[in-house]
Amino acid sequence: MEENKDRAKDEIYSKRVRAGKRTYFFDVKSTRSNDYYLTITESKKRFKEDGFVYEKHKIFLYKEDFAKFLEALNETIEHVKEDLMPDFDFSQFDRVEEENIEVGVEAEAEEEVGERLRWD
């Protein structure tokens, strides 16, 4: 039980992104020496005969790799958008996010519950 209290203190910032059947968590955490790192967790709900479980995959990203990671991610996304799918209208996904924002209070309530149910 005490370990859970320590883990909660280590988390500095959290952002959740829902993406269809998956949810991504971007969490900033601290080390004992007050250094910071980022964890990126992909979570997918899997149904089983007796209920469901969450399948998750986690990446730890340390400060010395932030710039390299961001550069590679941006280059890869631009490659897909400009070279592989130049005629595709990616702005349609921006509109979906705007619609989600309009949901408002219901989404905030779900997020509040989701934060209480989070795991590492």
Buried (B, 14 or more C-beta within 10 A) or exposed (E): EEEEEEEEEBBEEEEBEEEEEBBEBBBBBEEEEEEBBBBBBBBBEEEEEEEEEEEBEEEEBEEEEEEEBEEEEEEEEEEEEEEEEEEEEEEEEEEEEEEEEEEEEEEEEEEEEEEEEBEB
